[in-house]
Amino acid sequence: MPTLNYFRSLTATLLLLVILCWTTTSLAASATKTLIFVTVPPQAFLAKKIGGETVKVHTLVSKEQDPHTFEPTPRQAATLAGAKLFFTVDIPFEKQLAAKVAASNRNLRIVDSTIGIIRLPLTEPHHHKTTAKEAHSDNEADPHLWLAPDNLRIMADNMAAALSATMPERKEFLQKNLATLQKELNAIDRRLATTLAPHRGKTFYVFHPAFGYFANAYGLKQKAVEINGKSPTPRQLTALIRQAREDRVRTIFVQPQFDSKSANTVARAINGTVVPIDPLAQEVLQNLASITAAIEHALKPL
């Protein structure tokens, strides 16, 4: 019996040591990661692809939320106060949040990941070129910049540069990951361009005009049910239904962040269907492929 008790005690002691070692190792590994914040899920995809296991990424706006009306929680603000980097996308709430956090975290580096991207207006197709400085001064600019591979390439470059400056000892690792990511972006861009080439100049209908950069990249046009951020009036809805019938539209695309009641009304009136596509999904390359497949199907001749 004493021998049995001894082995039980020894086993318990060894188990405790294993748990302690595992916990210590896990905490140490966590402590070596650089804490960064991003505004939207597609940025998190880029950060993780570039930073890999060297970063811990927090996302402010979930894919179920509307970036236009989002307000960070006190818990998010408190966690941000301990971060090294905050990658923004030039949305108004970011400036207010950064001002609040700056006082408690002087070491936080705030980086606009969209620097260098030509901004498009939110409500209408935009075809003439402007300078990046002029585009950024437009308060009505479309914030959904991540829905075009060209823009993702610029965002990835900006983020990799900031991460390399913050973690210079890992610069080679980060740049290698960036190169791999850029190859993936080039590949998806070629794939989408080939798929959508037969439909250049065509119009697809959406509830919220989140796909301006996508449409601009591949020669398409988007027509929004929503007007100036609001559901259409009965008169506007009647005009939209008449236009949709003239365009022989059979699909209205909706986004999970918005009420689709008006889109459903249009779809019923044209004997069409409502199809969800998500502008905020984190796996942005896979999401671009899914969006392309849905739009390509909707644009095929009846």
Buried (B, 14 or more C-beta within 10 A) or exposed (E): EEEEEEEEEEEEEEEEEEEEEEEEEEEEEEEEBBBBBBBBBBBBBBBBBBBBEBBBBBBBBEBEBBBBEBEBEEEBBEBBBEBBBBBBBBBEBBEEBBEEBEEEBEEBBBBBBBBBBBBBBBBBBBEEEBEBEEBBEBEEBBBBBBBBBBBBBBBBBBBBBBBBEBBEEBBEBBBEBBEEBBEBBEEBBEBBBEBBEEBEEBBBBBBBBBBBBBBBBBEBBBBBBBBEBEBBEEEBBEEBBEBBBEBEBBBBBBBBBBEBEBBBBBBEBBEBEBBEBBBBBBEBBEBBBBBBEBBBEBBEEE
